[in-house]
Amino acid sequence: MRIPIPHFLSCPQSSSSSETLTIFAAFASRNLSIMSKFTGFSLLIISYFLFISTIVRGTDVHYCDNNEEYQVKVQGVDISPYPIARGEPATFSISANTDNVISSGKLVIEVSYFGWHIHSETHDLCDETNCPVAIGDFVVAHSQVLPGYTPPGSYSLKMKMLDGHKKELTCIKFSFEIGFGSSVADM
């Protein structure tokens, strides 16, 4: 089988084809040697990012009312670890942006399991982020350990952010999974 040699590697017309092939083989050998040094490192980097993608997951976020002009714009939600393990700490990090300073407020959280409302809780906004919240980007982070008896499966969460006067600043919905694996707390 004859391998065509790219024109930029070919030698002048006076060179023999065996001389051209020798030059190409030397060029390819040197580049394969360089590539082999990076192959192990590349595989390590790819494995790392695949591992990280199973630990932290961004989830699709939807506003409760698409027609509403919320003062707080949510940019995304990251859940770590994902899927959530029963009896282990889980962190929900909500990236958002505001055009107004927020000095106080509440987070009202409602959780549903296969469409059935199962849990509600309210948190002081300043316990979940630094107050006052300055104009611009900010993160609300909530960590919680779910009990070992929490059933695995699909859940949906609705979160309202209210200011100090109970005015709704934003309202979002997203889904998450609780894994089937048992935790140490279950044993």
C-alpha positions as CSV (number, residue, x, y, z in Angstrom):
1,M,0.0,0.0,0.0
2,R,1.3,3.4,-0.9
3,I,0.8,6.3,1.5
4,P,0.6,9.7,-0.2
5,I,2.9,12.2,1.2
6,P,1.6,15.8,1.7
7,H,3.1,18.2,-0.8
8,F,4.7,20.3,2.0
9,L,6.8,17.3,3.1
10,S,7.9,16.2,-0.3
11,C,11.5,16.8,-1.4
12,P,12.6,18.5,-4.6
13,Q,12.0,16.6,-7.9
14,S,15.6,15.4,-8.0
15,S,15.2,13.3,-4.8
16,S,14.3,9.7,-5.0
17,S,11.0,8.4,-3.7
18,S,12.9,6.3,-1.1
19,E,14.6,9.5,0.2
20,T,11.3,11.2,0.4
21,L,9.8,8.3,2.3
22,T,12.7,8.3,4.8
23,I,12.2,12.0,5.5
24,F,8.5,11.5,6.0
25,A,9.2,8.5,8.3
26,A,11.6,10.5,10.4
27,F,9.0,13.3,10.7
28,A,6.2,10.9,11.6
29,S,8.4,9.1,14.1
30,R,9.4,12.2,15.9
31,N,5.8,13.5,16.1
32,L,4.5,10.1,17.3
33,S,7.1,10.1,20.1
34,I,5.8,13.6,21.2
35,M,2.2,12.4,21.0
36,S,2.9,9.3,23.1
37,K,4.2,11.5,25.9
38,F,1.0,13.4,25.9
39,T,-1.4,10.5,25.4
40,G,-1.1,9.3,29.0
41,F,-1.5,12.8,30.3
42,S,-4.5,13.4,28.0
43,L,-6.2,10.3,29.2
44,L,-5.7,11.4,32.7
45,I,-7.2,14.8,32.0
46,I,-10.2,13.3,30.2
47,S,-10.8,10.8,33.0
48,Y,-10.6,13.6,35.5
49,F,-13.3,15.7,33.7
50,L,-15.5,12.6,33.3
51,F,-15.2,11.9,37.0
52,I,-16.0,15.5,37.9
53,S,-19.0,15.5,35.6
54,T,-20.5,12.7,37.8
55,I,-19.8,14.6,41.0
56,V,-21.2,18.0,40.1
57,R,-24.1,18.5,37.8
58,G,-25.7,21.6,36.4
59,T,-29.4,21.1,36.0
60,D,-32.1,22.7,33.8
61,V,-33.8,25.5,35.5
62,H,-37.2,27.0,34.6
63,Y,-38.9,30.1,36.0
64,C,-42.2,29.5,37.7
65,D,-43.8,32.1,35.4
66,N,-42.1,32.7,32.1
67,N,-44.0,36.0,31.7
68,E,-42.8,37.5,34.9
69,E,-39.9,40.0,35.0
70,Y,-38.1,38.8,38.1
71,Q,-35.6,41.2,39.8
72,V,-33.3,38.3,40.4
73,K,-32.2,36.4,37.3
74,V,-31.1,32.8,37.9
75,Q,-28.2,31.7,35.7
76,G,-27.9,28.1,36.8
77,V,-28.1,25.5,39.5
78,D,-25.2,23.1,40.4
79,I,-25.9,20.0,42.5
80,S,-23.0,18.2,44.3
81,P,-22.7,15.3,44.5
82,Y,-24.9,14.1,41.7
83,P,-26.9,12.0,42.0
84,I,-27.5,12.9,45.6
85,A,-26.7,10.1,48.1
86,R,-29.0,9.4,51.0
87,G,-27.3,10.1,54.4
88,E,-24.6,12.2,52.8
89,P,-24.3,16.0,52.5
90,A,-25.6,17.5,49.3
91,T,-25.1,21.1,48.1
92,F,-27.3,23.1,45.9
93,S,-25.5,26.2,44.5
94,I,-27.7,28.7,42.7
95,S,-25.9,31.3,40.5
96,A,-27.9,34.5,40.1
97,N,-27.7,38.2,39.2
98,T,-29.5,41.2,40.7
99,D,-29.9,44.8,39.7
100,N,-30.8,45.9,43.2
101,V,-29.1,45.5,46.6
102,I,-30.9,42.9,48.7
103,S,-30.5,43.4,52.4
104,S,-32.6,40.6,53.8
105,G,-35.1,38.0,52.6
106,K,-36.3,34.4,52.7
107,L,-35.9,31.3,50.6
108,V,-39.1,29.2,50.5
109,I,-38.5,25.7,49.2
110,E,-41.1,23.1,48.2
111,V,-40.1,19.6,47.2
112,S,-42.2,17.1,45.3
113,Y,-41.7,13.4,44.7
114,F,-43.3,12.0,41.5
115,G,-45.6,15.1,41.5
116,W,-46.7,14.8,45.2
117,H,-45.8,17.6,47.5
118,I,-43.8,16.1,50.3
119,H,-41.8,18.8,52.0
120,S,-41.5,22.6,52.6
121,E,-38.9,24.6,54.4
122,T,-38.0,28.3,54.8
123,H,-34.5,29.7,55.2
124,D,-33.2,33.1,56.0
125,L,-31.5,34.4,52.7
126,C,-28.6,35.8,54.7
127,D,-27.8,32.3,56.1
128,E,-27.4,31.0,52.5
129,T,-25.4,33.9,51.0
130,N,-23.6,37.0,52.2
131,C,-25.9,40.0,53.0
132,P,-26.4,42.6,51.9
133,V,-26.3,41.1,48.4
134,A,-24.6,43.6,46.2
135,I,-25.7,44.5,42.6
136,G,-24.3,41.9,40.2
137,D,-23.6,38.2,40.4
138,F,-24.0,36.2,43.6
139,V,-24.4,32.6,44.7
140,V,-26.9,31.1,47.1
141,A,-25.6,27.8,48.5
142,H,-27.6,25.4,50.6
143,S,-26.2,22.2,52.0
144,Q,-28.3,19.5,53.6
145,V,-28.0,15.8,54.6
146,L,-31.0,13.8,53.4
147,P,-32.1,11.1,55.8
148,G,-31.1,7.5,55.0
149,Y,-34.7,6.5,54.6
150,T,-35.3,9.0,51.8
151,P,-36.6,7.1,48.8
152,P,-34.5,7.1,45.7
153,G,-35.9,8.5,42.5
154,S,-36.9,11.8,40.7
155,Y,-37.7,14.9,42.7
156,S,-38.7,18.4,41.7
157,L,-37.9,21.5,43.7
158,K,-39.6,24.9,43.6
159,M,-37.7,27.8,45.2
160,K,-39.0,31.3,45.8
161,M,-36.7,34.1,46.9
162,L,-38.5,36.8,48.8
163,D,-37.2,40.2,49.9
164,G,-37.5,41.6,53.5
165,H,-41.0,42.9,52.6
166,K,-42.1,39.4,51.3
167,K,-42.0,40.6,47.7
168,E,-41.1,37.7,45.3
169,L,-37.7,38.4,43.7
170,T,-37.5,35.1,41.7
171,C,-39.2,31.7,41.5
172,I,-37.5,28.7,39.9
173,K,-38.2,25.0,39.4
174,F,-35.8,22.2,38.7
175,S,-35.5,18.4,39.0
176,F,-32.9,16.2,40.7
177,E,-32.3,12.6,41.4
178,I,-31.6,10.7,44.6
179,G,-29.5,7.7,43.9
180,F,-30.4,4.0,44.7
181,G,-27.1,3.3,46.5
182,S,-27.3,2.9,50.3
183,S,-25.2,5.1,52.6
184,V,-23.2,4.2,55.6
185,A,-26.1,5.7,57.7
186,D,-28.4,2.9,56.3
187,M,-26.3,0.1,57.7
